[in-house]
Amino acid sequence: MKPSWRFYFNRITESIIGLVTVALFWGVTNPFMKKGAKGIDFIKSSSPVDQFFKDVYFLVTTVKYMVPFVVNQIGSLLYVFLLQQTDLSLTVVVVNSLTFLFTAVTGSLLGEAKVHRNTYLGAALILTGTTLCCMDKLKIT
């Protein structure tokens, strides 16, 4: 027996929710990791190898960096899981575009930079394009 259209609709809807969750995890944590890494520029060493290990030690021992990093990596694990179940053309478009959008919004809320009106226009275009991609996969016209 052939699965009904509801089966496909539910499966794609679940995939879209998962992809938005990954984008949310990645996008929201990016500005927090940036804030958590403040001070790494002051760490200096005589050799590149020693510098690398000192930088890693600084990041691993900084809670303000590690908490968002762990959440970010949970998003990465979910992404790998979703890659097995979702159409690659939908996965890449939805996650990457929405990650950018969530990063811009979160950075703005954290006071990183004043949001320019072109950012709002770009966000609207991202949402429109992502919606069109999802509608195409759902065969909604």
The first five atom37 places (N, CA, C, CB, O) and aatype in JSON, in Angstrom:
{
  "aatype": [12, 11, 14, 15, 17, 1, 13, 18, 13, 2, 1, 9, 16, 6, 15, 9, 9, 7, 10, 19, 16, 19, 0, 10, 13, 17, 7, 19, 16, 2, 14, 13, 12, 11, 11, 7, 0, 11, 7, 9, 3, 13, 9, 11, 15, 15, 15, 14, 19, 3, 5, 13, 13, 11, 3, 19, 18, 13, 10, 19, 16, 16, 19, 11, 18, 12, 19, 14, 13, 19, 19, 2, 5, 9, 7, 15, 10, 10, 18, 19, 13, 10, 10, 5, 5, 16, 3, 10, 15, 10, 16, 19, 19, 19, 19, 2, 15, 10, 16, 13, 10, 13, 16, 0, 19, 16, 7, 15, 10, 10, 7, 6, 0, 11, 19, 8, 1, 2, 16, 18, 10, 7, 0, 0, 10, 9, 10, 16, 7, 16, 16, 10, 4, 4, 12, 3, 11, 10, 11, 9, 16],
  "atom_mask": [
    [1, 1, 1, 1, 1],
    [1, 1, 1, 1, 1],
    [1, 1, 1, 1, 1],
    [1, 1, 1, 1, 1],
    [1, 1, 1, 1, 1],
    [1, 1, 1, 1, 1],
    [1, 1, 1, 1, 1],
    [1, 1, 1, 1, 1],
    [1, 1, 1, 1, 1],
    [1, 1, 1, 1, 1],
    [1, 1, 1, 1, 1],
    [1, 1, 1, 1, 1],
    [1, 1, 1, 1, 1],
    [1, 1, 1, 1, 1],
    [1, 1, 1, 1, 1],
    [1, 1, 1, 1, 1],
    [1, 1, 1, 1, 1],
    [1, 1, 1, 0, 1],
    [1, 1, 1, 1, 1],
    [1, 1, 1, 1, 1],
    [1, 1, 1, 1, 1],
    [1, 1, 1, 1, 1],
    [1, 1, 1, 1, 1],
    [1, 1, 1, 1, 1],
    [1, 1, 1, 1, 1],
    [1, 1, 1, 1, 1],
    [1, 1, 1, 0, 1],
    [1, 1, 1, 1, 1],
    [1, 1, 1, 1, 1],
    [1, 1, 1, 1, 1],
    [1, 1, 1, 1, 1],
    [1, 1, 1, 1, 1],
    [1, 1, 1, 1, 1],
    [1, 1, 1, 1, 1],
    [1, 1, 1, 1, 1],
    [1, 1, 1, 0, 1],
    [1, 1, 1, 1, 1],
    [1, 1, 1, 1, 1],
    [1, 1, 1, 0, 1],
    [1, 1, 1, 1, 1],
    [1, 1, 1, 1, 1],
    [1, 1, 1, 1, 1],
    [1, 1, 1, 1, 1],
    [1, 1, 1, 1, 1],
    [1, 1, 1, 1, 1],
    [1, 1, 1, 1, 1],
    [1, 1, 1, 1, 1],
    [1, 1, 1, 1, 1],
    [1, 1, 1, 1, 1],
    [1, 1, 1, 1, 1],
    [1, 1, 1, 1, 1],
    [1, 1, 1, 1, 1],
    [1, 1, 1, 1, 1],
    [1, 1, 1, 1, 1],
    [1, 1, 1, 1, 1],
    [1, 1, 1, 1, 1],
    [1, 1, 1, 1, 1],
    [1, 1, 1, 1, 1],
    [1, 1, 1, 1, 1],
    [1, 1, 1, 1, 1],
    [1, 1, 1, 1, 1],
    [1, 1, 1, 1, 1],
    [1, 1, 1, 1, 1],
    [1, 1, 1, 1, 1],
    [1, 1, 1, 1, 1],
    [1, 1, 1, 1, 1],
    [1, 1, 1, 1, 1],
    [1, 1, 1, 1, 1],
    [1, 1, 1, 1, 1],
    [1, 1, 1, 1, 1],
    [1, 1, 1, 1, 1],
    [1, 1, 1, 1, 1],
    [1, 1, 1, 1, 1],
    [1, 1, 1, 1, 1],
    [1, 1, 1, 0, 1],
    [1, 1, 1, 1, 1],
    [1, 1, 1, 1, 1],
    [1, 1, 1, 1, 1],
    [1, 1, 1, 1, 1],
    [1, 1, 1, 1, 1],
    [1, 1, 1, 1, 1],
    [1, 1, 1, 1, 1],
    [1, 1, 1, 1, 1],
    [1, 1, 1, 1, 1],
    [1, 1, 1, 1, 1],
    [1, 1, 1, 1, 1],
    [1, 1, 1, 1, 1],
    [1, 1, 1, 1, 1],
    [1, 1, 1, 1, 1],
    [1, 1, 1, 1, 1],
    [1, 1, 1, 1, 1],
    [1, 1, 1, 1, 1],
    [1, 1, 1, 1, 1],
    [1, 1, 1, 1, 1],
    [1, 1, 1, 1, 1],
    [1, 1, 1, 1, 1],
    [1, 1, 1, 1, 1],
    [1, 1, 1, 1, 1],
    [1, 1, 1, 1, 1],
    [1, 1, 1, 1, 1],
    [1, 1, 1, 1, 1],
    [1, 1, 1, 1, 1],
    [1, 1, 1, 1, 1],
    [1, 1, 1, 1, 1],
    [1, 1, 1, 1, 1],
    [1, 1, 1, 1, 1],
    [1, 1, 1, 0, 1],
    [1, 1, 1, 1, 1],
    [1, 1, 1, 1, 1],
    [1, 1, 1, 1, 1],
    [1, 1, 1, 0, 1],
    [1, 1, 1, 1, 1],
    [1, 1, 1, 1, 1],
    [1, 1, 1, 1, 1],
    [1, 1, 1, 1, 1],
    [1, 1, 1, 1, 1],
    [1, 1, 1, 1, 1],
    [1, 1, 1, 1, 1],
    [1, 1, 1, 1, 1],
    [1, 1, 1, 1, 1],
    [1, 1, 1, 1, 1],
    [1, 1, 1, 0, 1],
    [1, 1, 1, 1, 1],
    [1, 1, 1, 1, 1],
    [1, 1, 1, 1, 1],
    [1, 1, 1, 1, 1],
    [1, 1, 1, 1, 1],
    [1, 1, 1, 1, 1],
    [1, 1, 1, 0, 1],
    [1, 1, 1, 1, 1],
    [1, 1, 1, 1, 1],
    [1, 1, 1, 1, 1],
    [1, 1, 1, 1, 1],
    [1, 1, 1, 1, 1],
    [1, 1, 1, 1, 1],
    [1, 1, 1, 1, 1],
    [1, 1, 1, 1, 1],
    [1, 1, 1, 1, 1],
    [1, 1, 1, 1, 1],
    [1, 1, 1, 1, 1],
    [1, 1, 1, 1, 1]
  ],
  "atom_positions": [
    [[0.84, -1.18, 0.0], [0.0, 0.0, 0.0], [0.89, 1.24, 0.0], [-0.96, 0.0, 1.22], [1.85, 1.33, 0.76]],
    [[0.55, 2.17, -0.85], [1.3, 3.41, -0.98], [0.96, 4.35, 0.17], [1.02, 4.08, -2.34], [-0.22, 4.52, 0.5]],
    [[1.99, 4.97, 0.81], [1.72, 5.91, 1.91], [0.9, 7.1, 1.42], [3.04, 6.39, 2.54], [1.02, 7.53, 0.27]],
    [[0.09, 7.62, 2.31], [-0.77, 8.75, 1.94], [0.04, 10.04, 1.91], [-1.94, 8.88, 2.93], [1.19, 10.09, 2.35]],
    [[-0.58, 11.08, 1.38], [0.07, 12.38, 1.31], [0.34, 12.92, 2.71], [-0.8, 13.37, 0.51], [1.28, 13.69, 2.9]],
    [[-0.47, 12.53, 3.69], [-0.25, 12.99, 5.07], [1.06, 12.44, 5.63], [-1.43, 12.56, 5.97], [1.75, 13.12, 6.39]],
    [[1.39, 11.23, 5.25], [2.65, 10.63, 5.7], [3.82, 11.49, 5.22], [2.79, 9.18, 5.18], [4.71, 11.83, 6.0]],
    [[3.82, 11.84, 3.93], [4.9, 12.65, 3.37], [4.89, 14.05, 3.97], [4.78, 12.72, 1.84], [5.95, 14.6, 4.29]],
    [[3.72, 14.63, 4.13], [3.59, 15.97, 4.69], [4.15, 16.0, 6.12], [2.11, 16.43, 4.68], [4.9, 16.9, 6.47]],
    [[3.77, 15.01, 6.93], [4.26, 14.95, 8.31], [5.77, 14.75, 8.37], [3.55, 13.84, 9.07], [6.45, 15.36, 9.19]],
    [[6.28, 13.91, 7.51], [7.73, 13.64, 7.5], [8.51, 14.89, 7.1], [8.06, 12.48, 6.53], [9.52, 15.21, 7.72]],
    [[8.05, 15.59, 6.08], [8.74, 16.8, 5.64], [8.59, 17.91, 6.67], [8.21, 17.28, 4.28], [9.53, 18.66, 6.92]],
    [[7.42, 18.02, 7.28], [7.21, 19.02, 8.32], [8.14, 18.77, 9.51], [5.74, 19.01, 8.78], [8.72, 19.71, 10.05]],
    [[8.28, 17.53, 9.91], [9.21, 17.19, 11.0], [10.64, 17.54, 10.62], [9.11, 15.69, 11.36], [11.41, 18.03, 11.44]],
    [[10.99, 17.28, 9.37], [12.34, 17.61, 8.91], [12.57, 19.12, 8.94], [12.57, 17.07, 7.49], [13.63, 19.58, 9.36]],
    [[11.6, 19.89, 8.51], [11.73, 21.35, 8.51], [11.87, 21.87, 9.94], [10.51, 22.0, 7.82], [12.68, 22.76, 10.2]],
    [[11.09, 21.33, 10.85], [11.21, 21.73, 12.26], [12.61, 21.4, 12.78], [10.13, 21.03, 13.14], [13.21, 22.21, 13.49]],
    [[13.13, 20.24, 12.43], [14.48, 19.87, 12.84], [15.53, 20.8, 12.25], [0.0, 0.0, 0.0], [16.47, 21.18, 12.94]],
    [[15.38, 21.16, 10.99], [16.33, 22.05, 10.33], [16.3, 23.45, 10.94], [16.05, 22.13, 8.84], [17.34, 24.07, 11.12]],
    [[15.11, 23.94, 11.25], [15.01, 25.25, 11.91], [15.64, 25.19, 13.3], [13.53, 25.7, 12.01], [16.26, 26.15, 13.74]],
    [[15.49, 24.07, 13.98], [16.11, 23.89, 15.3], [17.63, 23.93, 15.19], [15.66, 22.57, 15.94], [18.29, 24.56, 16.01]],
    [[18.18, 23.27, 14.19], [19.63, 23.3, 13.97], [20.08, 24.73, 13.7], [20.04, 22.37, 12.79], [21.06, 25.2, 14.28]],
    [[19.38, 25.42, 12.83], [19.73, 26.81, 12.52], [19.65, 27.7, 13.76], [18.8, 27.37, 11.42], [20.47, 28.59, 13.94]],
    [[18.66, 27.44, 14.59], [18.51, 28.19, 15.84], [19.69, 27.92, 16.77], [17.18, 27.84, 16.53], [20.27, 28.85, 17.33]],
    [[20.04, 26.65, 16.93], [21.2, 26.29, 17.77], [22.47, 26.95, 17.26], [21.38, 24.75, 17.83], [23.24, 27.53, 18.03]],
    [[22.7, 26.87, 15.96], [23.92, 27.43, 15.38], [23.9, 28.96, 15.42], [24.1, 26.95, 13.94], [24.87, 29.59, 15.82]],
    [[22.79, 29.53, 14.99], [22.72, 30.98, 14.87], [22.76, 31.71, 16.19], [0.0, 0.0, 0.0], [23.43, 32.73, 16.31]],
    [[22.05, 31.21, 17.17], [22.0, 31.88, 18.47], [23.33, 31.74, 19.2], [20.86, 31.31, 19.32], [23.74, 32.65, 19.91]],
    [[24.0, 30.61, 19.04], [25.24, 30.41, 19.79], [26.44, 31.15, 19.2], [25.56, 28.93, 19.85], [27.4, 31.42, 19.92]],
    [[26.41, 31.49, 17.91], [27.55, 32.18, 17.3], [27.93, 33.47, 18.02], [27.25, 32.48, 15.85], [29.1, 33.63, 18.37]],
    [[27.01, 34.39, 18.26], [27.38, 35.62, 18.96], [27.82, 35.37, 20.41], [26.22, 36.59, 18.95], [28.68, 36.08, 20.92]],
    [[27.24, 34.37, 21.06], [27.64, 34.06, 22.43], [29.06, 33.49, 22.46], [26.66, 33.06, 23.06], [29.83, 33.79, 23.38]],
    [[29.42, 32.66, 21.47], [30.79, 32.15, 21.41], [31.77, 33.29, 21.14], [30.92, 31.06, 20.33], [32.87, 33.32, 21.69]],
    [[31.36, 34.22, 20.3], [32.21, 35.38, 20.01], [32.46, 36.18, 21.29], [31.57, 36.28, 18.93], [33.59, 36.6, 21.56]],
    [[31.39, 36.39, 22.07], [31.56, 37.11, 23.34], [32.4, 36.3, 24.32], [30.19, 37.43, 23.95], [33.21, 36.87, 25.05]],
    [[32.21, 35.01, 24.35], [32.94, 34.15, 25.27], [34.42, 34.06, 24.95], [0.0, 0.0, 0.0], [35.23, 33.76, 25.83]],
    [[34.78, 34.31, 23.7], [36.18, 34.21, 23.29], [36.94, 35.52, 23.5], [36.26, 33.8, 21.83], [38.12, 35.61, 23.18]],
    [[36.26, 36.54, 24.02], [36.96, 37.81, 24.27], [38.12, 37.58, 25.22], [35.99, 38.88, 24.84], [37.99, 36.88, 26.22]],
    [[39.24, 38.19, 24.9], [40.43, 38.04, 25.72], [41.45, 37.08, 25.13], [0.0, 0.0, 0.0], [42.59, 37.04, 25.57]],
    [[41.03, 36.32, 24.12], [41.96, 35.36, 23.52], [43.08, 36.08, 22.78], [41.22, 34.41, 22.57], [44.17, 35.52, 22.6]],
    [[42.84, 37.3, 22.33], [43.86, 38.06, 21.61], [45.04, 38.44, 22.51], [43.25, 39.31, 21.01], [46.13, 38.73, 22.01]],
    [[44.82, 38.46, 23.81], [45.88, 38.86, 24.74], [46.82, 37.71, 25.09], [45.26, 39.41, 26.0], [47.84, 37.92, 25.76]],
    [[46.49, 36.52, 24.65], [47.34, 35.36, 24.91], [48.43, 35.32, 23.84], [46.52, 34.02, 24.93], [48.14, 35.22, 22.65]],
    [[49.67, 35.4, 24.28], [50.8, 35.41, 23.35], [51.79, 34.32, 23.73], [51.5, 36.8, 23.34], [51.99, 34.0, 24.9]],
    [[52.4, 33.76, 22.71], [53.4, 32.73, 22.93], [54.5, 32.87, 21.88], [52.77, 31.32, 22.87], [54.32, 33.53, 20.86]],
    [[55.63, 32.25, 22.15], [56.78, 32.38, 21.25], [56.68, 31.46, 20.02], [58.05, 32.08, 22.0], [57.25, 31.78, 18.98]],
    [[55.98, 30.34, 20.15], [55.88, 29.43, 19.02], [54.42, 29.22, 18.62], [56.55, 28.08, 19.35], [53.53, 29.3, 19.47]],
    [[54.19, 28.94, 17.35], [52.82, 28.7, 16.9], [52.14, 27.51, 17.58], [52.81, 28.5, 15.41], [50.95, 27.54, 17.86]],
    [[52.91, 26.47, 17.83], [52.34, 25.28, 18.47], [51.92, 25.6, 19.9], [53.35, 24.11, 18.45], [50.82, 25.23, 20.32]],
    [[52.79, 26.28, 20.63], [52.48, 26.68, 22.01], [51.28, 27.64, 22.02], [53.71, 27.33, 22.69], [50.43, 27.57, 22.9]],
    [[51.24, 28.53, 21.03], [50.12, 29.47, 20.93], [48.81, 28.72, 20.74], [50.34, 30.46, 19.76], [47.8, 29.05, 21.36]],
    [[48.83, 27.72, 19.88], [47.64, 26.91, 19.63], [47.12, 26.28, 20.92], [47.94, 25.83, 18.58], [45.93, 26.36, 21.23]],
    [[48.01, 25.65, 21.67], [47.6, 24.97, 22.9], [47.13, 25.95, 23.97], [48.76, 24.13, 23.45], [46.2, 25.66, 24.72]],
    [[47.75, 27.1, 24.04], [47.3, 28.12, 24.99], [45.92, 28.65, 24.62], [48.31, 29.28, 25.05], [45.08, 28.88, 25.49]],
    [[45.68, 28.85, 23.32], [44.37, 29.3, 22.86], [43.29, 28.26, 23.17], [44.4, 29.58, 21.35], [42.21, 28.6, 23.66]],
    [[43.59, 27.0, 22.88], [42.64, 25.93, 23.16], [42.35, 25.85, 24.66], [43.17, 24.57, 22.64], [41.2, 25.71, 25.08]],
    [[43.39, 25.93, 25.46], [43.22, 25.89, 26.93], [42.34, 27.05, 27.4], [44.6, 25.95, 27.64], [41.46, 26.87, 28.24]],
    [[42.58, 28.23, 26.85], [41.77, 29.4, 27.21], [40.3, 29.15, 26.9], [42.27, 30.65, 26.48], [39.42, 29.42, 27.73]],
    [[40.03, 28.66, 25.7], [38.63, 28.45, 25.29], [37.96, 27.34, 26.1], [38.57, 28.11, 23.8], [36.81, 27.48, 26.51]],
    [[38.67, 26.25, 26.33], [38.09, 25.12, 27.06], [37.81, 25.48, 28.51], [39.03, 23.91, 26.99], [36.87, 24.95, 29.11]],
    [[38.6, 26.35, 29.08], [38.4, 26.72, 30.49], [37.52, 27.95, 30.67], [39.74, 26.97, 31.15], [37.33, 28.42, 31.79]],
    [[36.97, 28.47, 29.59], [36.08, 29.63, 29.67], [34.64, 29.17, 29.52], [36.45, 30.69, 28.57], [34.22, 28.76, 28.44]],
    [[33.88, 29.23, 30.61], [32.5, 28.75, 30.62], [31.64, 29.54, 29.64], [31.9, 28.84, 32.03], [30.76, 28.97, 28.99]],
    [[31.88, 30.83, 29.53], [31.08, 31.66, 28.62], [31.27, 31.27, 27.16], [31.45, 33.13, 28.8], [30.45, 31.61, 26.31]],
    [[32.34, 30.56, 26.88], [32.57, 30.05, 25.53], [32.06, 28.61, 25.41], [34.05, 30.12, 25.17], [31.43, 28.25, 24.41]],
    [[32.34, 27.8, 26.41], [32.05, 26.37, 26.31], [30.56, 26.04, 26.29], [32.7, 25.66, 27.45], [30.15, 25.12, 25.58]],
    [[29.75, 26.76, 27.06], [28.31, 26.44, 27.08], [27.7, 26.64, 25.7], [27.58, 27.33, 28.13], [27.05, 25.73, 25.19]],
    [[27.88, 27.82, 25.06], [27.33, 27.93, 23.71], [27.98, 26.98, 22.7], [27.49, 29.35, 23.22], [27.32, 26.53, 21.76]],
    [[29.26, 26.66, 22.91], [29.93, 25.73, 22.01], [29.29, 24.35, 22.08], [31.43, 25.63, 22.36], [29.07, 23.71, 21.05]],
    [[28.98, 23.89, 23.28], [28.35, 22.57, 23.44], [26.96, 22.57, 22.79], [28.23, 22.2, 24.95], [26.61, 21.61, 22.11]],
    [[26.19, 23.63, 22.99], [24.87, 23.72, 22.36], [25.04, 23.73, 20.84], [24.12, 25.0, 22.83], [24.26, 23.08, 20.12]],
    [[26.03, 24.45, 20.34], [26.32, 24.5, 18.92], [26.63, 23.11, 18.38], [27.49, 25.45, 18.64], [26.16, 22.74, 17.3]],
    [[27.41, 22.34, 19.12], [27.77, 21.0, 18.68], [26.59, 20.03, 18.75], [28.91, 20.48, 19.51], [26.52, 19.08, 17.96]],
    [[25.68, 20.25, 19.67], [24.44, 19.45, 19.69], [23.67, 19.72, 18.41], [23.57, 19.79, 20.95], [23.1, 18.8, 17.82]],
    [[23.65, 20.97, 17.98], [23.04, 21.31, 16.7], [23.72, 20.59, 15.55], [0.0, 0.0, 0.0], [23.06, 20.16, 14.61]],
    [[25.04, 20.47, 15.63], [25.78, 19.76, 14.58], [25.43, 18.28, 14.53], [27.29, 19.92, 14.79], [25.3, 17.7, 13.46]],
    [[25.27, 17.67, 15.7], [24.87, 16.26, 15.74], [23.47, 16.08, 15.15], [24.9, 15.73, 17.19], [23.23, 15.14, 14.39]],
    [[22.56, 16.98, 15.48], [21.22, 16.94, 14.92], [21.27, 17.13, 13.4], [20.32, 18.01, 15.56], [20.51, 16.49, 12.67]],
    [[22.15, 18.0, 12.94], [22.31, 18.25, 11.5], [22.74, 16.98, 10.77], [23.34, 19.37, 11.26], [22.19, 16.64, 9.73]],
    [[23.72, 16.28, 11.33], [24.19, 15.04, 10.71], [23.05, 14.01, 10.67], [25.41, 14.47, 11.48], [22.88, 13.31, 9.67]],
    [[22.29, 13.93, 11.75], [21.15, 13.02, 11.78], [20.13, 13.39, 10.71], [20.48, 13.04, 13.18], [19.59, 12.52, 10.02]],
    [[19.86, 14.7, 10.56], [18.87, 15.14, 9.58], [19.36, 14.98, 8.15], [18.5, 16.59, 9.83], [18.55, 14.81, 7.24]],
    [[20.67, 15.03, 7.94], [21.21, 14.82, 6.59], [20.85, 13.44, 6.05], [22.72, 14.99, 6.59], [20.72, 13.26, 4.84]],
    [[20.69, 12.48, 6.94], [20.35, 11.13, 6.53], [18.89, 11.02, 6.1], [20.63, 10.15, 7.65], [18.52, 10.13, 5.34]],
    [[18.06, 11.94, 6.6], [16.61, 11.82, 6.36], [16.05, 12.86, 5.4], [15.89, 11.93, 7.66], [14.93, 12.7, 4.9]],
    [[16.8, 13.9, 5.14], [16.24, 15.03, 4.4], [16.91, 15.19, 3.05], [16.38, 16.31, 5.21], [18.04, 14.75, 2.83]],
    [[16.19, 15.82, 2.17], [16.73, 16.17, 0.87], [17.86, 17.18, 1.06], [15.62, 16.74, -0.07], [17.68, 18.2, 1.72]],
    [[19.02, 16.9, 0.48], [20.19, 17.74, 0.69], [19.96, 19.16, 0.2], [21.39, 17.14, -0.02], [20.44, 20.11, 0.82]],
    [[19.24, 19.32, -0.9], [19.0, 20.67, -1.42], [18.16, 21.5, -0.45], [18.3, 20.61, -2.79], [18.33, 22.71, -0.37]],
    [[17.28, 20.88, 0.28], [16.47, 21.58, 1.28], [17.29, 21.81, 2.55], [15.19, 20.78, 1.6], [17.22, 22.89, 3.14]],
    [[18.04, 20.83, 2.97], [18.81, 20.9, 4.21], [19.79, 22.07, 4.2], [19.57, 19.61, 4.44], [19.79, 22.89, 5.12]],
    [[20.61, 22.15, 3.18], [21.64, 23.18, 3.12], [21.02, 24.58, 3.05], [22.55, 22.95, 1.91], [21.47, 25.48, 3.75]],
    [[20.02, 24.75, 2.22], [19.39, 26.07, 2.05], [18.75, 26.54, 3.35], [18.35, 26.03, 0.93], [18.99, 27.67, 3.79]],
    [[17.94, 25.7, 3.96], [17.22, 26.11, 5.16], [18.18, 26.4, 6.3], [16.22, 25.02, 5.58], [18.1, 27.45, 6.93]],
    [[19.09, 25.49, 6.57], [19.97, 25.65, 7.73], [20.91, 26.85, 7.55], [20.8, 24.37, 7.95], [21.02, 27.68, 8.46]],
    [[21.56, 26.95, 6.43], [22.53, 28.04, 6.25], [21.88, 29.41, 6.21], [23.33, 27.82, 4.98], [22.39, 30.36, 6.79]],
    [[20.76, 29.52, 5.54], [20.11, 30.84, 5.46], [19.53, 31.25, 6.81], [19.01, 30.83, 4.39], [19.68, 32.41, 7.22]],
    [[18.89, 30.33, 7.49], [18.31, 30.69, 8.78], [19.37, 30.88, 9.86], [17.33, 29.63, 9.21], [19.17, 31.66, 10.79]],
    [[20.49, 30.17, 9.76], [21.58, 30.39, 10.71], [22.06, 31.84, 10.62], [22.76, 29.42, 10.44], [22.28, 32.5, 11.63]],
    [[22.23, 32.31, 9.39], [22.64, 33.71, 9.2], [21.62, 34.66, 9.82], [22.81, 34.02, 7.7], [21.99, 35.62, 10.49]],
    [[20.35, 34.38, 9.61], [19.29, 35.24, 10.14], [19.31, 35.22, 11.67], [17.92, 34.78, 9.62], [19.25, 36.28, 12.3]],
    [[19.38, 34.05, 12.27], [19.39, 33.96, 13.74], [20.65, 34.6, 14.33], [19.3, 32.49, 14.18], [20.59, 35.2, 15.41]],
    [[21.78, 34.48, 13.64], [23.01, 35.12, 14.11], [22.86, 36.64, 14.09], [24.21, 34.68, 13.26], [23.26, 37.31, 15.05]],
    [[22.3, 37.18, 13.03], [22.12, 38.63, 12.92], [21.18, 39.15, 14.0], [21.59, 39.0, 11.53], [21.45, 40.17, 14.63]],
    [[20.08, 38.45, 14.21], [19.11, 38.89, 15.22], [19.7, 38.8, 16.62], [17.82, 38.05, 15.13], [19.57, 39.72, 17.42]],
    [[20.35, 37.68, 16.93], [20.93, 37.5, 18.26], [22.05, 38.5, 18.5], [21.47, 36.07, 18.42], [22.13, 39.09, 19.58]],
    [[22.9, 38.71, 17.51], [23.97, 39.7, 17.65], [23.41, 41.09, 17.89], [0.0, 0.0, 0.0], [23.96, 41.86, 18.68]],
    [[22.33, 41.4, 17.22], [21.69, 42.7, 17.42], [21.13, 42.82, 18.83], [20.56, 42.91, 16.39], [21.28, 43.86, 19.47]],
    [[20.49, 41.77, 19.31], [19.94, 41.79, 20.66], [21.03, 41.89, 21.73], [19.1, 40.54, 20.91], [20.8, 42.43, 22.81]],
    [[22.21, 41.36, 21.42], [23.33, 41.44, 22.37], [24.1, 42.75, 22.24], [24.27, 40.26, 22.15], [25.05, 42.99, 22.99]],
    [[23.69, 43.59, 21.3], [24.33, 44.89, 21.15], [25.61, 44.87, 20.36], [0.0, 0.0, 0.0], [26.43, 45.78, 20.5]],
    [[25.82, 43.86, 19.53], [27.05, 43.79, 18.74], [27.15, 44.94, 17.75], [27.14, 42.46, 18.0], [28.18, 45.61, 17.66]],
    [[26.1, 45.17, 17.03], [26.1, 46.26, 16.05], [24.67, 46.69, 15.81], [26.78, 45.83, 14.72], [23.74, 45.89, 15.92]],
    [[24.5, 47.95, 15.48], [23.17, 48.44, 15.16], [22.73, 47.82, 13.84], [23.15, 50.01, 15.09], [23.49, 47.76, 12.87]],
    [[21.5, 47.37, 13.81], [20.98, 46.7, 12.62], [20.6, 47.75, 11.58], [19.76, 45.8, 12.98], [19.83, 48.66, 11.85]],
    [[21.16, 47.58, 10.4], [20.89, 48.48, 9.29], [19.62, 48.02, 8.58], [22.1, 48.53, 8.3], [19.27, 46.84, 8.64]],
    [[18.95, 48.91, 7.92], [17.69, 48.55, 7.24], [17.92, 47.5, 6.16], [17.04, 49.79, 6.63], [17.02, 46.71, 5.87]],
    [[19.1, 47.48, 5.56], [19.39, 46.44, 4.57], [19.41, 45.05, 5.19], [20.73, 46.73, 3.89], [19.13, 44.06, 4.52]],
    [[19.74, 44.98, 6.48], [19.72, 43.69, 7.18], [18.28, 43.19, 7.26], [20.33, 43.82, 8.6], [18.03, 42.0, 7.07]],
    [[17.35, 44.09, 7.55], [15.94, 43.69, 7.58], [15.46, 43.25, 6.21], [15.07, 44.84, 8.1], [14.7, 42.28, 6.09]],
    [[15.89, 43.94, 5.18], [15.53, 43.55, 3.82], [16.11, 42.18, 3.49], [16.02, 44.61, 2.79], [15.43, 41.33, 2.92]],
    [[17.38, 41.97, 3.85], [18.02, 40.68, 3.63], [17.31, 39.57, 4.39], [0.0, 0.0, 0.0], [17.13, 38.47, 3.86]],
    [[16.91, 39.85, 5.63], [16.2, 38.85, 6.43], [14.87, 38.49, 5.78], [15.97, 39.38, 7.87], [14.49, 37.32, 5.74]],
    [[14.17, 39.48, 5.28], [12.89, 39.23, 4.61], [13.1, 38.38, 3.36], [12.2, 40.56, 4.24], [12.32, 37.47, 3.08]],
    [[14.15, 38.66, 2.6], [14.45, 37.87, 1.4], [14.84, 36.44, 1.76], [15.57, 38.54, 0.59], [14.46, 35.49, 1.08]],
    [[15.61, 36.29, 2.85], [15.99, 34.95, 3.31], [14.75, 34.15, 3.68], [16.95, 35.04, 4.53], [14.6, 33.0, 3.27]],
    [[13.86, 34.75, 4.45], [12.63, 34.05, 4.85], [11.77, 33.71, 3.64], [11.83, 34.9, 5.84], [11.19, 32.63, 3.58]],
    [[11.68, 34.62, 2.69], [10.9, 34.36, 1.48], [11.5, 33.2, 0.69], [10.83, 35.62, 0.6], [10.79, 32.29, 0.27]],
    [[12.81, 33.25, 0.49], [13.47, 32.18, -0.27], [13.37, 30.83, 0.43], [0.0, 0.0, 0.0], [13.13, 29.81, -0.22]],
    [[13.55, 30.82, 1.74], [13.45, 29.57, 2.5], [12.03, 29.02, 2.43], [13.86, 29.79, 3.96], [11.83, 27.82, 2.26]],
    [[11.05, 29.9, 2.55], [9.65, 29.48, 2.46], [9.35, 28.89, 1.08], [8.71, 30.67, 2.74], [8.68, 27.86, 0.98]],
    [[9.86, 29.53, 0.03], [9.63, 29.01, -1.32], [10.28, 27.64, -1.52], [10.17, 29.98, -2.36], [9.69, 26.77, -2.15]],
    [[11.48, 27.45, -0.97], [12.14, 26.14, -1.06], [11.33, 25.07, -0.34], [13.56, 26.2, -0.47], [11.16, 23.96, -0.85]],
    [[10.83, 25.42, 0.85], [10.03, 24.46, 1.61], [8.72, 24.15, 0.89], [9.75, 25.0, 3.03], [8.29, 22.99, 0.84]],
    [[8.1, 25.17, 0.35], [6.84, 24.96, -0.38], [7.06, 24.07, -1.6], [6.23, 26.3, -0.81], [6.22, 23.24, -1.94]],
    [[8.2, 24.24, -2.26], [8.51, 23.42, -3.43], [8.66, 21.95, -3.01], [9.8, 23.93, -4.13], [8.18, 21.05, -3.7]],
    [[9.33, 21.73, -1.89], [9.51, 20.36, -1.42], [8.19, 19.74, -0.96], [10.52, 20.32, -0.27], [7.98, 18.53, -1.08]],
    [[7.29, 20.58, -0.44], [5.99, 20.1, -0.03], [5.0, 20.06, -1.19], [5.44, 20.97, 1.08], [3.88, 19.57, -1.04]],
    [[5.42, 20.57, -2.34], [4.58, 20.64, -3.55], [3.35, 21.51, -3.33], [4.15, 19.25, -3.97], [2.26, 21.21, -3.81]],
    [[3.56, 22.61, -2.6], [2.47, 23.57, -2.37], [2.62, 24.68, -3.39], [2.5, 24.15, -0.9], [3.68, 25.3, -3.49]],
    [[1.55, 24.93, -4.17], [1.58, 26.02, -5.14], [0.31, 26.83, -5.08], [1.78, 25.48, -6.54], [0.16, 27.79, -5.83]]
  ]
}
